[in-house]
Every structure is written in C-alpha cells, then in structure tokens.
C-alpha cells in the first residue's frame, strides 16, 4: 500500500507541476543519513572528548550512539506515518494543535541546522584548510557557504548525489584511520590499555556523562533525513532501512575510529589537537600524505554543511506549505523546483552566524537546541498513537521513545551556563519572529481542522 500511495503522490505532483520531486531512493537516502551523521564531527571531536574523559573516548561515543538510536525509533515511526517535508514541526503540529509550540519547534530545528552548517563552515576554513592556504577564516567560510547554496539551488537529486560521493570520500578517510589502528595493534606500536583509562580526579560515571553530552554532536544528523520525506520514493519502505542502516554503520565506524585514536595517540596530544585524526595519521605506521588526509577532512566538513542546509531549507518550505510561516517561503524555482526563497533565507541566517560565532559555541548550541526538540518528538510519537493512518508504517517499541525523552531531557541539564544563554537568545529571537508572524498573518493559538489535515 505504501508503494501505491507513493506512486499516486508522484503522479499528482507531476500533473500539478508543483511541489518537490520524489527522486531519492533507499540507497541515496542511506548515504544521505550516513553522510550527515559522519559529517565533520568525528574529524574534530575525539580530541575534545579526550580532554573531558581521558583515553576511554570510545565509551561516551558508544553511549551517545545507543541514546540516539532510541530517539531514531520515534523519528522512523513518525516519518513513515506522515511522509512530508515538515518533519518534527509537523509531528508537534499534529500531536498538540498549538500553533505557538509548532512554530517554536520549527524554528529550533531550522536554527539547529543552520547553526550546525555554520559551525562546519568555520571548521572548513580552519586547520585543515590551513594545510594549503593561510587565508582569513571568515572570508573562506562565507565563500564556502555560498558554494553550498548554489548546489542546494541546483536540485535535490544533484545535492544528494553529491552527498553520496562526499560520503564515500569521508568514509575512506575513516577507514584509513581504522587500518592504522589494525596495523598498530598487530605491530605492537599501539597501546590498547590507554583506551580503557579515565581522567583522574572524577568518577568514571561523571566523566562518561560529560563525554556523552559532547559526543552527541557527532551522532546528530539522522533527524535531518525526515525533511526530505516529500522527495523520497516509497518513504514507508525506504526510511526504516536507510535510517537504521545508516546509524548502525556510523556507530560501528565511530567505535573503531575512537578506539584507534586513543590507542595510537597519547591522550595529551590527542586532547590538545584541533585535527585529532591528523595526529593519528602522523603517529601511525601507514604512509598517508597529510595533505591527502586534509582534503578528505574538508570533503567531510563540506558534506555535513550541505546536508544541514538542505534540511533547513526543506523545513522552512514544508512549514510554509502548512501555513505556519509565511507562504513566501513555499515558492519553488521554475524547472529545478527547489525551494529558492527558503534556501536564500536560511543562507542569510548562516552568514550572520558565521560572522558572529565561533566553532565551539555553534556546535554546543546545535546540540542544546536539538535535545529540546528530541524530548518533544519522543513525547509526540506516544501522543500520536491515537491517530491512525490508512497506510503501513514503522512502529517503534514503546520503551524507545520513553527512554529517549527522559535521556534527552537529562542531557539538557548537563550544559554550561553560557550555552543556556545562547540557546535562550535563539529562543527569544524565535518568540519575536512568532510575534511578527502573528501580527502579519493575524493567526495564532489553536490550529484549525484544515491545517491538521495538511
């Protein structure tokens, strides 16, 4: 039944000449999810986690993966139940019928995507790029985000195909790290015992909790995929396979890469580096040119930024179609049928963030915003069990969303005051934006039946 409905939806879209093209199959969706999760986080975070935890960095990464998988079950149920572009905001829309809450969730998800892309743009212009050219970071970041925008405007098929190519490149880089680990283990040059050491002065549990909160940044990205649901063929069939396949693949790679990093490089050197995997290449016995590995890292950062900007623009487009933001943002480019006004809007936000924020602040703020959203989405899946649909969809084990909501809420409490302040400023901006939207559109409060049917 899911296949029939998807085909009918494709025909209707083509006949009307509007909306988004369903051009993404299961394989491309898998690479989209895998590339978004791997992104640039794993190329930068092992050093930061080592500074928090010590040598046992693989443990918080593994815990973060399990916790992310719980929330992913909620997303898998909801995206196959409601396969349209609006994502988390639509789920809140249907669960609570409160326009204000729907708007704020949409704003937080969009902000997290743009914030993450801005962080990756800053990272792109940092140490890896400096291997080749010593140029101003802000200037390179802005040129980079402009190129990402051009790819996004060209079309979803081109964007996701490029993502698949970038994902293969970044996976190659991580496989190089894993091979270095195997050679170090076989040759006796590595120290496996270091991967079991915790930083002195704190309990291992407290260190793992702190490291898990930080590691979570490397695991986010799976939620972006729901915002291309309207461009996916047979979403009820494709999403569970691609989502869980991509997450499990990423989890295994993370486990091997983080264990290798700690085994090959001393904790002090690892924690003091902006490019920790480059330190692994330097210390390993496998002869890999540092410039080659830097190029791979740049591809990984570019891939993550592209996917985040695709997600943010599609979310704005989807919410415009739902009437939650002005209809202006639902306009599509003739021929290409990409949401050009939404893309320009999210790019403008990214430019402001690049100019005003640094990498660490933007990354931490991204996690904070998404944890708020994850808590709400896990509750939504339970509320929406009372809303049947006329097609087959994935059913999450009830315990998954329950634990996912509790853990997400707990991790929110583990942030520093500075991150609460920055997240609060973003929420305040959202409140102002909502007030303007209500003043212009003249609507607020409860959603009506027509909107709920959308």
N, C-alpha and C positions, 0 to 999 in steps of 0.2 A: 504493500500500500504506500509506503514511503516513497518508493521509486516512481509510482504512478503520479503521486501528488507533486513530486519534484518536477517531473516531465511536464505536467499540466501547468505548473507555475512558470516553467521556462517558456512554454508556448505563449502564455498570456503576456509575459514581459516582452517577448519579441514582437507580438502583434501590436502592443501599445507603443512600442518604441521608447519606452521609458524604463526607469529603474536600473538595476545593475545586472550585468551579465553573469550567468551561472557557468563559470569557466574553470572552477577549481575542482579537481578530482581528489580521491583519497590520497594518492601518492604526493601530489603537490601540497595538500593540506598537512600531511605528515612532516614534510620538510619545512613548511611554514612554522609549525609548532616547535619542531626540534631546533630550528634556527633561532626562533625567538627565545627559547629557554636558554640555549647555549650562549647566544648573543656575545656581548663583550664581558659579562660579569665574571666568568670563570678565568678570563685572561688577566683580571685585576684583583679579584677578591681573596685568593689564597693567602696573600701577604697580610691583608687586613685581618683576616680570621686568625692567622698565626699570632699576630700581635695580641689578640684577645684571649686565645685559648692555649697556645703553645704548639707543640708538634702534632697533636691529635686533631688536625683540622678536618680530617675526613668524617669524624663523628658528628659535628654540628651540620655539615653538609648533608649527611645521610638523614639525620633527624628532620632537617628542613624539607628534604625531598618527600619523606613519608607524610609530613603535615600538609604539604602542598597537594599531594595525591588525594588526601581526604577531601579537600575543597574542590579538586578537579572532578570528583564524582558528582558534586552538586551542579557544576557547570555542564557536565555531559548530559545530565537529565534535562536541564532547562533548555539547552541549545537544541536538543533533538525534539523537545516538546514545542518550542517556539523558534523555528529556524529563520529568524530575520535579523537585520543588521544591528539593532539597538543594544543587544547584549544585556549586561547587568541592569541597566536602567529600565529596560523593558520588563525584566523579571520583578523589579520593585514596583513598577507601574501596575502590573497585573496582581501582585500579592497584596498591596496595601491601598491602592487607589488614592494616594495622597500626592497631589501634583508637586508640592514642595520637596518631599522626600525623593521623588523620582528625578526631579531636576538636580538636586544636590548629588545624588549618586552618579548621574550622567556627568556632571561637572567634575566630580572627583576622579572618575575613571578616565575621562578625557585629559584632565590635568596630569594624572599619573603617567599616561602615555607620552604626552609632550614633555613632561619633566624627565622621564627616562631617556627619551631621544636626545634631549638637550645635554644630559649627562654623558651620553655616549659620544655626542659631537665634541664635547670638551675633551673626553678621553682620546678620541681620534686625533685631536690636534696636540696631544701631549707627548710622552716619552717615546712611544713607538714611531710617531711621525718625525720626531726629532732625530731619529736614527738617520734620516735622509736630509731633512732641511730644518734649519733653525729659523722659524717664522713665528709671528705673533699668534698666540693660541686663539684669541677671539676672532681674528680675521679668518684663519683656517676653518674654525668651527662654523662661521657664517657661510663661507663658500661651500662647505660640506653639506650643511642643511639645505642650501639652495639646490644642490645636485640631487639630494634625496627627494626634494619636492618635484623636480622635473620628472623623475622616474615614477613617482606616485601619480602625477597628472597623466602620464602616457597611458596607463591602464593597469588593471589588477592582474591580468594574465602576465604581462611583462614584468610587473613588480614581483609576483610570486615566483615566476620562473627564475628571475634574477636572484631571488631569495634562495631558491633551491641550489643554484650554482654557488652562492656565497656560503651556504651551509656545508656543502661538500668541502669547500676550502677550509673553513674553520674546524670541521671535524678532522681533516687531515692534520692540522696543527696539533690538535689534542691527541691524535694517535701517535704523533711524533713524541709527545711527552710520555705517553704510555710505553712506547718502545724503549725510550731512555730508561724508564723505571724497570722494565724487564731485564735489560742489559745490566743495569746497576745491581739488581738483585742476584742475577746469575753470576756476575763477575765479582761480587762481594764488595763493590765500591760504595754501595748504599748502606744506610743504617735503618733497617725496618723498626727497630726499637724506638726510634725517635717519633714515629707515627703513633705511639701509644703514650707519649709524655704530655702532661698538662702543666701549664704555667704555675709556678709556686706562688703561694700566698692566698689562694682561693680554693673553694671546694670544686671538684670536677663538675658537679651538677650546675653550680652557678656559672662556671665557665662555658659549659655546653649551651646553657640558655642564652648567654650573651652572644656566643658564636652563632647559634641558630638564627637569632634575630638578624644578624648581619648577613649570614649565608642565604637568607630568604630572598635577597635581591637577585641572586643568581638563579633562583627557581621560578621567579615570576615570569610571565610571558605566555603561559598556557591559556590564560584568560583572554588574551588578545584575539585568539582564533574565533571566538564566538561572534566577533564583529564582522567577519567575512562570511557568516552563515548564508546570507542572501546571495552570495556569489559562489556557493558550493553546490555541486551536483549531488543529489540524494543525501542531504545532510544527516538524516536519521541513521543512515548506514555508515556514512563516511566518518562522522565526528568521533564516535567512541573508539573506533580502530585507530584513527590518526592521533587522537588526544592521548590515549593511554600508551600507545606505541611510542609516540614521541617523548613522553615523560619518562617511561622506563628506560629508553635508550639514553636519554640525557642523564638519568640518575646513575646508571652503570658507568658512563664516561666520567662523571663527576667523582665517583668513588675512586676510580683508578687514577685519575689525574691528581686529586688532592693527596692520596696516599703516596704517589710517586714524588710529588713536590716536597713533602715533608721528609721522605726517605733520602732524597738526593741532595737537598739543600739544607744547610744548618738553619735552625729556626730564626736566629738573629738576622741572618742575611735575607731570609725569606720575608720576614715581617718588615724589614726596612726598605723593601723594593716596591716601586710603582708598577713594575713589569715582572711579577714573580715567576711567570713561566719562562721568561727570557733568562732568568737566573738558573732555571733547571736546564735549559739548553747549554748555558755556559759551563755548568758543572758536570753535565752528562758525558758519557763516553762516545755517544753518537755524533758524528761530524755533521752539523747542520749550520749553514751560514746564518749569522744573527740577522742579517738584512732580510733573508728569506722568511724567517720566522716573524719578523716585524711586519712584513707585508701581509702574512696570514692573519696576524692580530688585527691589522687595520681592516681587512675584509670582515672579520668577526664583528668589529665595532660598527662598521657600516651596515651590516646585515641587521643587527639589533635596532639601530636607529630607523632603518627603512620600515621594518615591521611595526614599530611603535607609531610611526607617523601614519601608516596605513590604518592601523586600529583607531587612532584618534579621529582621523577624518571620517572614517566609516561610521563611527559612533555619533558624531555630530550630524552626519547625513541621516542616519536612522532615526534620531530623536527629532529632527526637523520633520520627517515624514509622519511621526507620531504627534506632532503639534506641541511638543514640549519645549522646543526652541524655535525661533522664527523660521518660516518656510523658506526664507532666503538661502538657508544652508542646505536645502534639498535639491538645488539646481545641479544638473549634470552637464558635462562638456559634450556638445554635439559630436557624434561619431565615436569618440572614445568612451562616452557615457561614464566618465569618472566624476565624482562629486567635487567640482573645482572650487566652489565657494567655501566648502568645508575644509578643503586642503589649504587654501590661502589663509583662512582664519587660524588653523592650527599651526601653520608655519609662522605666522606673525607672533603667536604666543611663544613658540620655540625661540625665535630671535630675541625676544625680551628676556627669556630665562637664560639664554647663553650669555647675554651681556651682563646680567646681574648676579648670576650664581656660579659657584664652583662645583667641581665634580662630586666631592663628598656630600655636600649639602643636597644636591639634586638627587643623588642616589638614595640617601636616607629618607628624604621626603617622599620619594616614589613608594618605598616600602610602607611608610606610615599611611599614606592615602589608600593603598590597596588593601592593607589589613582591615581598615574600616569597611571597605566595600566587601571583602571576603566574609566578614562577620555577618553583614546584612544578607548577602546572597545565600549563605548557608541556611539562614532562617527562612528565606523566601522559598527554597525548594520544599521545605516541610509545609509551609502555608499553602502552596500551590498543588499539593497532593489532592486537594478537594476540587481541582479544576481539570476535569477530563478533556482529552482532545481526541479527534477521530482518526488518529494515525498511530502507528507503533513508535515507541521511543524508548530510550535507555532509562532504567530505573536504578537509582543509587541506593545502596544499602542504607537504611535509616541512620545507623550509627555513624556513618561517614560525615554527613552534614552536621550532626550534633557535636561530634568531637571537633570538626573543622571550625565551627562557630566559637566554641569555647577556647580553642587554642589561638585563633586569630585575635580574639578579644584580649587574651592574656599577653600575647606578644606586643600588642599596642602599648601596654603598661611598661614595657621594657625599654622605651626610648628615652633619650636625654631631653632636658627642658628646651634646648634650642630647636629640636625637631618638632616638639609640640607647638612652639611658637610659629615656626614656618608653616606647618600644616594648618594652624589656626588662621594665619594670614590668607592662605589659599581658600579656606572655607569662608572667611569673611568676604573675599572677592566674589565667591560664588553667591553669597547672600545678596551682595549689591547687584550682581548680574541678574539674579532672580527677581529682585525688586524692579529693575528696569524692564525685564521681560513681561512682568505682570502689568506694569504701567502702560507699556506699548500695546500688549495683546489684550489687556483687560480681563485675563483669566487667572484663576488661582484656586487653591483649595482642592476639593474632590474632583477626580476625573469622571467624565461622563461615560455613559454606556458605549457610545460610538468610539471613543478613544480606547476603551478597554478591549473592544473587538479588533482593534488595529494590530 
